[in-house]
Amino acid sequence: MSDIYEPYAKLIRLIILDRLFEVPENNLLLRQMQFVAPDVGYGRYCWNGECRACEVQCRTVTSDAEFPALACRIKGLEGMRVTRLAFEVKYNMADALGSAPAAK
């Protein structure tokens, strides 16, 4: 484990733009994205919610309603679907999104 991640015991599944990823539990969504796409760490994010460059649209397994969120402020949960990414995040995740398996 790296010092940038919160302690975790297992990987959970997230669906980002209809692609399946396994990421460390108990971490902010932006850190989870960085786990599968290291370029996220080089993005122009403030990591404290002020710049809004990490804005996403999500839905949880318990609700079909989408909600806006900042990836630097929420933790990704098992089965969460991220349906929209801000341009900067999508750009930094391009390689990972291109090589990840499609979600079922």
DSSP file with accessible surface (Angstrom, degrees, kcal/mol):
  #  RESIDUE AA STRUCTURE BP1 BP2  ACC     N-H-->O    O-->H-N    N-H-->O    O-->H-N    TCO  KAPPA ALPHA  PHI   PSI    X-CA   Y-CA   Z-CA
    1    1 A M              0   0  159      0, 0.0     2,-0.2     0, 0.0     5,-0.0   0.000 360.0 360.0 360.0 147.1    0.0    0.0    0.0
    2    2 A S    >   -     0   0   58      4,-0.1     3,-1.1     1,-0.1     0, 0.0  -0.569 360.0-116.5 -95.8 159.8    1.1    3.5   -0.7
    3    3 A D  T 3  S+     0   0  168      1,-0.2    -1,-0.1    -2,-0.2     0, 0.0   0.660 110.2  64.5 -68.7 -16.2    1.1    6.4    1.7
    4    4 A I  T 3  S+     0   0   67      2,-0.1     2,-0.3    27,-0.0    -1,-0.2   0.670  92.6  74.5 -83.7 -13.5   -1.4    8.3   -0.5
    5    5 A Y  S <  S-     0   0   36     -3,-1.1     3,-0.1    22,-0.1    22,-0.1  -0.762  84.1-118.4-100.4 145.2   -4.2    5.7    0.1
    6    6 A E        -     0   0  105     -2,-0.3    -4,-0.1     1,-0.1    -2,-0.1  -0.410  53.6 -79.6 -68.2 153.9   -6.2    5.3    3.2
    7    7 A P        +     0   0   90      0, 0.0     2,-0.3     0, 0.0    -1,-0.1  -0.280  59.9 177.5 -57.1 139.6   -5.7    1.8    4.8
    8    8 A Y        -     0   0   47     -3,-0.1     3,-0.1     1,-0.1    18,-0.1  -0.991  31.2-162.6-145.9 151.6   -7.8   -0.9    3.1
    9    9 A A  S    S+     0   0   93     -2,-0.3     2,-0.3     1,-0.2    -1,-0.1   0.607  75.9  12.1-105.6 -20.8   -8.2   -4.6    3.4
   10   10 A K  S    S-     0   0  123     13,-0.0    15,-2.2    15,-0.0     2,-0.3  -0.958  71.4-106.4-151.0 168.3   -9.8   -5.4    0.0
   11   11 A L  E     -A   24   0A  73     -2,-0.3     2,-0.3    13,-0.2    11,-0.0  -0.767  30.9-158.2 -97.6 144.6  -10.6   -4.1   -3.4
   12   12 A I  E     -A   23   0A   8     11,-3.4    11,-2.6    -2,-0.3     2,-0.5  -0.803  20.2-109.0-117.0 163.6  -14.2   -3.1   -4.4
   13   13 A R  E     +A   22   0A 127     -2,-0.3    66,-2.9     9,-0.2    67,-0.4  -0.821  33.3 177.5 -99.2 130.6  -15.8   -2.9   -7.8
   14   14 A L  E     -A   21   0A   0      7,-2.6     7,-2.7    -2,-0.5     2,-0.6  -0.943  21.5-142.0-122.3 150.0  -16.8    0.5   -9.3
   15   15 A I  E     -Ab  20  81A  22     65,-2.7    67,-3.5    -2,-0.3     2,-0.5  -0.964  19.9-176.9-113.9 117.8  -18.3    1.1  -12.7
   16   16 A I  E >  S-Ab  19  82A   0      3,-2.7     3,-1.3    -2,-0.6    67,-0.2  -0.974  73.2 -20.7-119.7 116.6  -16.9    4.2  -14.3
   17   17 A L  T 3  S-     0   0   43     65,-3.0    -1,-0.2    -2,-0.5    66,-0.1   0.904 127.9 -52.1  49.8  48.1  -18.4    5.2  -17.7
   18   18 A D  T 3  S+     0   0  112     64,-0.3    85,-2.3     1,-0.2     2,-0.4   0.696 115.6 117.1  63.9  22.6  -19.6    1.6  -18.2
   19   19 A R  E <   -AC  16 102A  89     -3,-1.3    -3,-2.7    83,-0.3     2,-0.4  -0.956  63.0-126.8-118.5 141.6  -16.1    0.1  -17.5
   20   20 A L  E     +A   15   0A  46     81,-2.9     2,-0.3    -2,-0.4    -5,-0.2  -0.728  30.7 174.9 -94.0 131.4  -15.4   -2.1  -14.5
   21   21 A F  E     -A   14   0A  14     -7,-2.7    -7,-2.6    -2,-0.4     2,-0.5  -0.972  25.3-143.1-132.4 148.5  -12.6   -1.3  -12.1
   22   22 A E  E     +A   13   0A  93     -2,-0.3    -9,-0.2    -9,-0.2   -11,-0.0  -0.966  33.0 168.2-111.1 124.1  -11.4   -2.8   -8.8
   23   23 A V  E     -A   12   0A   0    -11,-2.6   -11,-3.4    -2,-0.5     2,-0.2  -0.873  41.0 -82.5-133.7 161.2  -10.2   -0.1   -6.4
   24   24 A P  E     -A   11   0A   0      0, 0.0     3,-0.4     0, 0.0   -13,-0.2  -0.447  45.9-125.0 -69.5 134.0   -9.2    0.0   -2.7
   25   25 A E  S    S+     0   0   50    -15,-2.2     3,-0.1     1,-0.2    52,-0.1  -0.167  88.2  36.5 -64.4 167.4  -12.1    0.4   -0.3
   26   26 A N  S    S+     0   0   74     50,-0.3     2,-0.3     1,-0.2    -1,-0.2   0.786  93.4 113.9  61.7  31.1  -12.3    3.2    2.2
   27   27 A N  S    S-     0   0    1     -3,-0.4    49,-1.2    49,-0.3    -1,-0.2  -0.930  74.3 -92.9-130.3 157.5  -10.7    5.8   -0.1
   28   28 A L  B  >  -F   75   0B  53     -2,-0.3     4,-2.5    47,-0.2     3,-0.3  -0.359  39.3-116.8 -63.5 147.3  -11.9    9.0   -1.8
   29   29 A L  H  > S+     0   0    0     45,-3.4     4,-2.5    42,-0.3     5,-0.2   0.887 115.4  54.5 -56.3 -39.8  -13.2    8.4   -5.3
   30   30 A L  H  > S+     0   0    0     41,-2.6     4,-2.0    44,-0.3    -1,-0.2   0.908 109.7  47.3 -64.3 -38.1  -10.5   10.5   -6.8
   31   31 A R  H  > S+     0   0   59     40,-0.3     4,-1.9    -3,-0.3    -1,-0.2   0.891 110.0  53.3 -68.1 -38.1   -7.8    8.4   -5.1
   32   32 A Q  H  X S+     0   0    0     -4,-2.5     4,-1.0     2,-0.2    -2,-0.2   0.907 109.0  49.0 -63.5 -38.7   -9.6    5.3   -6.2
   33   33 A M  H  X S+     0   0    0     -4,-2.5     4,-1.8     1,-0.2     3,-0.5   0.898 108.5  53.6 -66.1 -37.9   -9.5    6.6   -9.8
   34   34 A Q  H  < S+     0   0   26     -4,-2.0    -1,-0.2     1,-0.2    -2,-0.2   0.842  99.4  63.7 -65.0 -31.6   -5.8    7.3   -9.3
   35   35 A F  H  < S+     0   0   69     -4,-1.9    -1,-0.2     1,-0.2    -2,-0.2   0.881 115.2  29.8 -59.9 -38.4   -5.3    3.7   -8.2
   36   36 A V  H  < S+     0   0   38     -4,-1.0    -1,-0.2    -3,-0.5    -2,-0.2   0.630 132.4  35.3 -97.2 -16.0   -6.3    2.5  -11.7
   37   37 A A    ><  -     0   0    7     -4,-1.8     3,-2.6    -5,-0.2     4,-0.3  -0.746  64.9-170.9-139.1  86.8   -5.1    5.5  -13.6
   38   38 A P  G >  S+     0   0   88      0, 0.0     3,-1.7     0, 0.0     4,-0.3   0.766  80.5  74.5 -53.8 -25.2   -1.9    7.0  -12.1
   39   39 A D  G >  S+     0   0   79     53,-0.3     3,-1.8     1,-0.3     4,-0.3   0.748  78.5  75.1 -60.9 -21.2   -2.2   10.0  -14.4
   40   40 A V  G X  S+     0   0    0     -3,-2.6     3,-1.8     1,-0.3    -1,-0.3   0.882  86.4  62.9 -57.9 -33.8   -5.0   11.3  -12.2
   41   41 A G  G <  S+     0   0   29     -3,-1.7    -1,-0.3    -4,-0.3    -2,-0.2   0.704 102.3  50.2 -64.5 -17.8   -2.3   12.2   -9.7
   42   42 A Y  G <  S+     0   0  190     -3,-1.8    -1,-0.3    -4,-0.3    -2,-0.2   0.353  88.0 114.2-101.1   3.2   -0.9   14.7  -12.3
   43   43 A G  S <  S-     0   0   12     -3,-1.8     2,-1.7    -4,-0.3    46,-0.0  -0.220  82.0-102.5 -70.1 166.0   -4.2   16.3  -13.0
   44   44 A R        +     0   0  189      9,-0.1     2,-0.4     2,-0.0     9,-0.1  -0.516  69.8 140.5 -90.5  69.3   -5.0   19.9  -12.1
   45   45 A Y        -     0   0   20     -2,-1.7     0, 0.0    -5,-0.2     0, 0.0  -0.892  49.9-151.7-112.7 146.9   -7.0   19.2   -9.0
   46   46 A C        -     0   0   47     -2,-0.4    -1,-0.1     1,-0.0    -2,-0.0   0.685  27.4-145.2 -86.6 -19.2   -7.0   21.1   -5.7
   47   47 A W  S    S+     0   0   67      1,-0.1    -2,-0.0     2,-0.0    -1,-0.0   0.587  82.5  78.9  65.3  11.5   -8.0   17.9   -3.8
   48   48 A N  S    S-     0   0   68     25,-0.0    -1,-0.1     0, 0.0    25,-0.0   0.273 107.8-102.4-132.1  13.5  -10.0   20.0   -1.4
   49   49 A G  S    S+     0   0   18      1,-0.0    24,-0.0     0, 0.0    -2,-0.0   0.434  92.7 103.9  88.6  -1.7  -13.3   20.8   -3.3
   50   50 A E  S    S+     0   0  155      1,-0.1    -1,-0.0     2,-0.0    -5,-0.0   0.864  78.1  45.5 -84.1 -35.2  -12.6   24.3   -4.3
   51   51 A C  S    S-     0   0   60      1,-0.1    -1,-0.1     3,-0.0    -7,-0.0   0.748  83.4-149.5 -84.1 -23.4  -11.7   23.9   -8.0
   52   52 A R    >   +     0   0  132      1,-0.1     3,-1.2     2,-0.1    -1,-0.1   0.636  55.4 131.1  63.5  16.8  -14.6   21.6   -9.0
   53   53 A A  T 3   +     0   0   27      1,-0.3    36,-0.6    -9,-0.1    35,-0.2   0.593  68.4  54.5 -74.5  -7.9  -12.3   20.0  -11.6
   54   54 A C  T 3  S+     0   0    3     34,-0.1    17,-2.0    35,-0.1    -1,-0.3   0.079  75.4 146.7-113.0  25.8  -13.2   16.5  -10.3
   55   55 A E  E <   +D   70   0A  65     -3,-1.2    31,-1.3    15,-0.2     2,-0.3  -0.362  21.0 172.9 -67.7 136.0  -17.0   16.8  -10.6
   56   56 A V  E     -DE  69  85A   2     13,-2.9    13,-2.2    29,-0.2     2,-0.4  -0.881  32.5-127.3-134.8 166.0  -18.8   13.6  -11.4
   57   57 A Q  E     +DE  68  84A  35     27,-1.9    26,-2.3    -2,-0.3    27,-1.2  -0.982  39.4 173.6-114.2 132.8  -22.3   12.2  -11.7
   58   58 A C  E     -DE  67  82A   0      9,-2.5     9,-2.3    -2,-0.4     2,-0.3  -0.884  24.0-163.4-134.0 164.4  -22.9    9.0   -9.7
   59   59 A R  E     - E   0  81A  64     22,-2.0    22,-2.9    -2,-0.3     2,-0.2  -0.975  17.6-139.8-146.3 146.1  -25.5    6.5   -8.6
   60   60 A T    >   -     0   0   33      5,-0.4     3,-1.1    -2,-0.3    19,-0.1  -0.500  29.9-106.1 -97.0 170.5  -25.3    4.0   -5.8
   61   61 A V  T 3  S+     0   0  106     17,-0.4     3,-0.1     1,-0.2    -1,-0.1   0.732 119.0  55.5 -69.1 -19.5  -26.6    0.4   -5.8
   62   62 A T  T 3  S+     0   0  131      1,-0.2     2,-0.3     2,-0.0    -1,-0.2   0.542 113.3  36.9 -90.2  -6.9  -29.4    1.5   -3.5
   63   63 A S    <   -     0   0   49     -3,-1.1    -3,-0.3     2,-0.1    -1,-0.2  -0.995  53.5-156.7-148.3 139.5  -30.8    4.2   -5.7
   64   64 A D        +     0   0  142     -2,-0.3     2,-0.3    -5,-0.1    -1,-0.1   0.523  67.9 108.6 -87.3  -7.7  -31.2    4.8   -9.5
   65   65 A A        -     0   0   62      1,-0.0    -5,-0.4    -5,-0.0     2,-0.2  -0.555  66.5-136.8 -73.3 129.0  -31.2    8.6   -8.9
   66   66 A E        -     0   0   83     -2,-0.3    -7,-0.2    -7,-0.1    -2,-0.1  -0.584  22.6-172.7 -81.9 150.1  -28.0   10.2  -10.2
   67   67 A F  E     -D   58   0A  76     -9,-2.3    -9,-2.5    -2,-0.2     2,-0.2  -0.993  23.8-116.7-141.9 147.1  -26.4   12.9   -8.1
   68   68 A P  E     +D   57   0A  80      0, 0.0     2,-0.3     0, 0.0   -11,-0.2  -0.556  41.5 163.8 -80.2 148.9  -23.5   15.3   -8.6
   69   69 A A  E     -D   56   0A  14    -13,-2.2   -13,-2.9    -2,-0.2     2,-0.6  -0.979  40.4-113.8-155.5 162.9  -20.5   15.0   -6.4
   70   70 A L  E >>  -D   55   0A  22     -2,-0.3     3,-2.3   -15,-0.2     4,-1.1  -0.931  21.7-144.3-102.0 124.3  -16.9   16.0   -6.2
   71   71 A A  T 34 S+     0   0    0    -17,-2.0   -41,-2.6    -2,-0.6   -40,-0.3   0.729  99.9  59.3 -63.0 -20.3  -14.6   12.9   -6.5
   72   72 A C  T 34 S+     0   0    1    -43,-0.2    -1,-0.3     1,-0.2   -44,-0.1   0.491 110.5  42.5 -84.8  -1.1  -12.2   14.5   -3.9
   73   73 A R  T <4 S+     0   0  136     -3,-2.3     2,-0.3   -24,-0.0    -2,-0.2   0.545 104.9  61.4-121.0 -14.3  -15.0   14.6   -1.3
   74   74 A I  S  < S-     0   0   43     -4,-1.1   -45,-3.4    -3,-0.0     2,-0.4  -0.872  71.6-127.4-117.2 154.4  -16.8   11.3   -1.5
   75   75 A K  B     -F   28   0B  96     -2,-0.3   -47,-0.2   -47,-0.3     2,-0.2  -0.807  28.2-118.3 -95.8 136.5  -15.7    7.7   -1.0
   76   76 A G        -     0   0    3    -49,-1.2   -50,-0.3    -2,-0.4   -49,-0.3  -0.529  32.1-154.0 -71.1 139.1  -16.4    5.2   -3.8
   77   77 A L    >   -     0   0   98     -2,-0.2     3,-2.6   -52,-0.1    -1,-0.0  -0.838  31.7 -77.8-116.0 154.0  -18.7    2.4   -2.6
   78   78 A E  T 3  S+     0   0  100     -2,-0.3   -17,-0.4     1,-0.3   -64,-0.2  -0.208 118.0   7.5 -48.9 126.6  -19.1   -1.2   -3.8
   79   79 A G  T 3  S+     0   0   20    -66,-2.9    -1,-0.3     1,-0.2   -65,-0.2   0.431  88.6 154.6  80.8  -2.1  -21.1   -1.2   -7.0
   80   80 A M    <   -     0   0    4     -3,-2.6   -65,-2.7   -67,-0.4     2,-0.5  -0.308  33.5-144.8 -59.0 142.0  -21.2    2.6   -7.4
   81   81 A R  E     -bE  15  59A  65    -22,-2.9   -22,-2.0   -67,-0.2     2,-0.7  -0.963   7.2-159.8-112.2 125.8  -21.7    3.8  -11.0
   82   82 A V  E     +bE  16  58A   2    -67,-3.5   -65,-3.0    -2,-0.5   -64,-0.3  -0.925  14.5 175.6-102.0 115.5  -20.0    7.0  -12.2
   83   83 A T  E     +     0   0A  46    -26,-2.3     2,-0.3    -2,-0.7   -25,-0.2   0.614  62.1  28.2-101.0 -14.9  -21.9    8.1  -15.2
   84   84 A R  E     - E   0  57A 153    -27,-1.2   -27,-1.9   -67,-0.0     2,-0.4  -0.988  62.2-164.3-149.0 138.5  -20.2   11.3  -16.0
   85   85 A L  E     - E   0  56A  16     -2,-0.3   -29,-0.2   -29,-0.2   -30,-0.1  -0.947  28.8-110.0-120.6 144.9  -16.7   12.7  -15.5
   86   86 A A     >  -     0   0   23    -31,-1.3     4,-2.6    -2,-0.4     5,-0.3  -0.309  41.8-104.3 -62.7 154.9  -15.4   16.2  -15.7
   87   87 A F  H  > S+     0   0  155      1,-0.2     4,-2.7     2,-0.2     5,-0.2   0.893 119.0  51.9 -52.5 -47.3  -13.1   16.8  -18.7
   88   88 A E  H  > S+     0   0   25    -35,-0.2     4,-2.3     1,-0.2    -1,-0.2   0.916 112.2  45.4 -60.1 -43.4   -9.9   16.7  -16.6
   89   89 A V  H  > S+     0   0    0    -36,-0.6     4,-1.8    -3,-0.2    -1,-0.2   0.940 113.3  49.3 -66.7 -45.3  -10.7   13.4  -14.9
   90   90 A K  H  < S+     0   0  114     -4,-2.6     4,-0.4     1,-0.2    -2,-0.2   0.913 111.3  50.3 -61.5 -40.4  -11.8   11.8  -18.2
   91   91 A Y  H >< S+     0   0  157     -4,-2.7     3,-1.1    -5,-0.3     4,-0.3   0.941 112.1  46.7 -61.7 -46.9   -8.6   13.0  -19.9
   92   92 A N  H 3< S+     0   0   15     -4,-2.3   -53,-0.3     1,-0.3   -52,-0.3   0.746 116.1  45.7 -70.1 -21.9   -6.4   11.6  -17.1
   93   93 A M  T 3X S+     0   0    0     -4,-1.8     4,-3.0    -5,-0.2     5,-0.3   0.362  79.6 109.0 -99.4   4.6   -8.3    8.3  -17.1
   94   94 A A  H <> S+     0   0   53     -3,-1.1     4,-2.1    -4,-0.4    -1,-0.2   0.884  79.9  45.1 -52.9 -47.9   -8.4    7.8  -20.9
   95   95 A D  H  > S+     0   0  129     -4,-0.3     4,-1.2    -3,-0.2    -1,-0.2   0.927 115.4  47.0 -64.5 -44.0   -5.9    4.9  -21.0
   96   96 A A  H  > S+     0   0   10     -4,-0.2     4,-1.6     1,-0.2     3,-0.4   0.911 112.2  50.1 -65.0 -40.7   -7.5    3.1  -18.1
   97   97 A L  H  < S+     0   0   21     -4,-3.0    -1,-0.2     1,-0.2    -2,-0.2   0.882 109.3  52.9 -65.4 -35.4  -11.0    3.6  -19.6
   98   98 A G  H  < S+     0   0   65     -4,-2.1    -1,-0.2    -5,-0.3    -2,-0.2   0.760 117.3  35.7 -70.8 -24.9   -9.8    2.3  -22.9
   99   99 A S  H  < S+     0   0   99     -4,-1.2    -1,-0.2    -3,-0.4    -2,-0.2   0.566  92.7 101.4-108.5  -8.2   -8.3   -0.9  -21.5
  100  100 A A  S  < S-     0   0   11     -4,-1.6   -79,-0.1    -5,-0.1     3,-0.1  -0.439  78.8-102.6 -76.9 150.5  -10.8   -1.8  -18.7
  101  101 A P        -     0   0   84      0, 0.0   -81,-2.9     0, 0.0     2,-0.1  -0.368  40.3-101.0 -69.9 151.0  -13.4   -4.5  -19.3
  102  102 A A  B     -C   19   0A  64    -83,-0.2   -83,-0.3     1,-0.1     2,-0.2  -0.434  38.3-114.8 -68.9 143.1  -17.0   -3.4  -20.1
  103  103 A A              0   0   25    -85,-2.3    -1,-0.1    -2,-0.1   -88,-0.0  -0.520 360.0 360.0 -76.9 148.6  -19.4   -3.7  -17.1
  104  104 A K              0   0  237     -2,-0.2    -1,-0.1   -85,-0.0   -86,-0.0  -0.515 360.0 360.0 -89.4 360.0  -22.2   -6.2  -17.4
